[in-house]
């Protein structure tokens, strides 16, 4: 299962980026089961250097969505239910930030992240 961050500690931008990379790594590992030639480390390096470019395929994005739903335990907000929020590093980082803020009960932080995800 993808660990999106179950702690209620305040996440720094750096730790949020690490969490997003970890979530993306696990999704890419699952994607590799169907695509054995996939180089997970190269894909992650690409994601870091091109954070707005999709890196995971549609099936891996569905796995990310399912895992986020399981980890956070509440219906996911509409603003993260889009392709960019699940397949790009910047979108996934933003999605985790929204979910962490929502879990911490900080609605103003969630409202401030309503950018549609890329």
C-alpha positions, 0 to 999 in steps of 0.5 A: 500500500502506498504510504501518503503520510499518515502523521498529523505533524505539520509537513514542510514543503521538503517533506511533502516533496519526499512523500510525493516522490515516495508515493510516485515510486510505489506507483511506478513499481506497480507500473513496472509489473506490467512494463518490465523495462520501466526504469523507476529511478530514471522516471523519478529523476525525470519527474524531479526535473520536469515536475509538471509532466505526467510520469505514471500511467493511468493504471498507476494513477488509479492506484495512487487515487485508491491509496490516497482514499484509503490512507486519508479515509474520507472522500477525496476533494474534487480539486485533486480528482484530475489527471495532473494531480495524480500523474505529475510530481507537482500535482501529487505534491499539491494533492498531498498538501491539500489532503494533509491540510484537510486532515489537520482541519485547516480549510483555508489551506485547502481553499488556497490550493484549489488550482485544479492541479497540473 
